[in-house]
């Protein structure tokens, strides 16, 4: 009996060890709960940005058309000016002297003309009675014609001198905004290296934006233009009662904001620059608040392609392995299967799917690590909100 007691104690210890090593049965938790989204179908415009430089709708350089010393400026730099407003005044004294000199020459020519006319009047009667030779009559006629030509030349010289005198008063050719002057009172202007262009007046109630397209982008944009025309999109009326079609253009400013007004394509240059392979385009934007100024830079944003009824899937749902794209899709029994897809680009937070998915299919959005191919899940349908706004 004494030998049995240690054996009983050993058996109890072995039973306790065995019971401690056995794991409890795991409870059946059922299908994994995952968030899913429905694949959507939409019309997707593909937009692209092009860097452009802003100009006034008219930028007119103010030139000194005669040389001399500046007497006075009659405007405020950076303010609006009106057509015909006096801007600069060049010392007129040398030009007044020139006008006086030309007027004196004109007076002398007129006196010579009167003498030639009187001589002709005296010679004519004498020639009729053969009191003077025919050559004397011809000489009198020639002198009178030459005197008339001298008067005409002198009158032209007077007009030219008066025109040069008028150029001493430099006036604005248009309504617009004038910039910083390139010359001030007392400076000699009108001959290089002195300033010839004194300033620039810009009309900026509308502005031009010039930008360049490479050939491939131009072809895509042209095709979209033709498509818009066929579908009647972006139709605009012109002053000659005809209708034209042009793509709507957006202007993205330096701070990233979008300009309030949309623009229209105005000019497409006739040729591609062979050195750069690019084509110059010009767009026009209304600028009623004068927010835009010449010399600014911005980005022209326009639609270069349009996908109609295209399938979109959130990028977060897509797995990429060595250039192959796939999603975890659900069938009617909520069984997960790996679906290979073809991606045709991106749009906001979406991939554009060209093959592999249909509108309304459900794909796993949150909880990809919880499921595997062939597993049955408990789907929770959620609404996907893109993080990035539409361009």
Secondary structure, 3 states (H helix, E strand, C coil): CHHHHHHHHHHHHHHHHHHHHCCCCCCCCCCEEEEEEECEEEEEEEEEEEEEEEEEEEEEEEECCCCEEEEEECCCCCCEECCCCEEEEECCHHHHHHHHHHHHHHHHHHHHHHHHHHHHHHHHHHHHCCCCCHHHHHHHHHHHHHHHHHHHHHHHHHHHHHHHHHCCEEECCCCEEECCCCCCCCCEECCCCCCCEEEEEEEEEEEEEEEEEEHHHHHHHHHHHHHHHHHCCCEEECCCCCEEECCEEEEECCCCCECCCCEEEEEECCCCECCCCEEEEEEEEECCCCCCCCCCEEEEEEEEEEEEEEEEEEHHHCEEECCEEEEEEECCCCEEEEEEEEEEEEECCEEEEEECCCCCCEEEEECHHHCCCCCEEEEEECCCCCCCCCC
